[in-house]
Amino acid sequence: NFAVAHVMLALAEAQQRNVAQAQASVRRAIDLSGATPSTLALAALSYVHAISGRRDDAWNVVERLATLPRASYAADYCGALVLAGLNDHASACELLEKAVAERSDRLIYLNVEPIFDGCRDDPRFRRLVDAVGLPSRACPP
């Protein structure tokens, strides 16, 4: 699926703070998604808004994610990505707790997703890593 590839590209570009390229890639992903973009594409869009200082736009997408049916693919995990991008680490951890309860398959990336770097010192985040069954450190010493 090329839309997913463009989402991953957008997130990588966002991590490098190449906001213009990230915006272009996430827009391409949404265009390729058709009438209903994936929750991951919407989360990437919101994350790019967040890191580019467009907080209101980011929150609008967060609100849109919250209205999606609970069966939507990884909605809470995706919302947590956005909240972490907005530096709301407490709320990100709350959504990750819901994602754990829902057994989101995206949680396998919890230890290595750079968007969550700001959450790693939160004791709740470490408990989530343990709950998922991931090693307490992303890489061996």
N, C-alpha and C positions, 0 to 999 in steps of 0.2 A: 504494500500500500504506500504510494508515494506521499500521501498526506502525512502519514506517520513519520516518514523520513524527513519531511520539511519541518515538522514539529520538533524532532530531535535536533535538527540543524539550527532551528531558531533558539532552542534552549542552550545549545553550545555557544552560539554567537552571543546570547545574552550573558552567559557566564564570563565571556571575554569583554563584556561591556561594549560590544559592537551593536548598539541599539538599532541603528538604521537597517543593518542587514538582518537582525533578529526580527524586526517588524515586517520586513519584506518576506522573510521565510515563513513567518506565522500566517501572514495574509495569504500566501500561496497555499499553505496547508488548508486553510479554511476554504479557499476557492476550490481546491481539489476535493474537499469533503462533501460538496453539494449542499443540499438544503439543510442538513442537520450536521453541523460540525461536531466532532467528538468532544467529550469533556476534557480530554488531554489537550486538544487544540485550543479550546476556550481558556483553559488554565494557562497555557503558554502565552496566549494573547494578553491575559490579565497580568501575568508575571512580567512581560515585557513593558506593559503600561506602568507597572509598579516601579521597576528599576529606572524607567525614564522620567520619573517624577509625575506621571499622570495618575495620581492616586485615585481621583474620582472615577476615572475610566476603569481602573483596576477594580475598585469596589463594585462598580456596575456589573462587571463580569462575574465577580464573586456572588452577587445577588442572583444573577442568572443561573449560575451553577447550583445554587441552593434550591431553585425551583424545579430542577430536573427530577424525574422519577428516581426513587432510591435504587432502582435496578440499573440505572445508568452506570456505565463503566467507570469505576474508580472515582466517583464524584467527590467523596470526602478526601481521598488522597490528593486529588487535583486541587481541591479547595485549600488544602494544607500547603501545597506548593505556592499558591498565590499569597496566602497569609504570611508565609515565611519571607516571600519577596517584599511584602509590605512591612517587614520587621515586627510583625505581631506574632511572636513566637509562642506565647501562651495559647492563643487561639489556634495556631497551627497544630500544637500538641493535642488540643481538644479534638480537632478533626481527625488527627491521626489515631486517636483512641477509638473514634467511631469506625475508622477504616480497619483497625484491628478487629473490632467486634464483627464487622461485615466480612472479614477475611479477604480483604482486597489483595489481589495478586501483585499489585504494584509495590507492596511493602517489602518485597525482596530487595529493592533498591535503597531501602532506608539508610543503610550504613554508608552508601557510596554516592548518594544524590547530593551534589554540592549545594543545591538550593537550601538544604537543611543544615548547613554548617553553623548557622547562627543559633540553631536549636540544640546542638549537641551537648551543651553544658547543663541543660535543663534536666533535672532528675526524672521528670516524667518521660522525656525523650529516651533516656537510658532504660527506663522500665519498659517502654514500648519495644525497644530493640530486643530486650530479653523476652518479652511476651511473644514476639514473632519467632524467636528461636535463632536469632542471628548472633554471631560472635560479638562480644562486647567491644571489640575494636575492629575497624574496617580492614586493617592490614596487620599482619604480625609484626612485632617490634624488630 
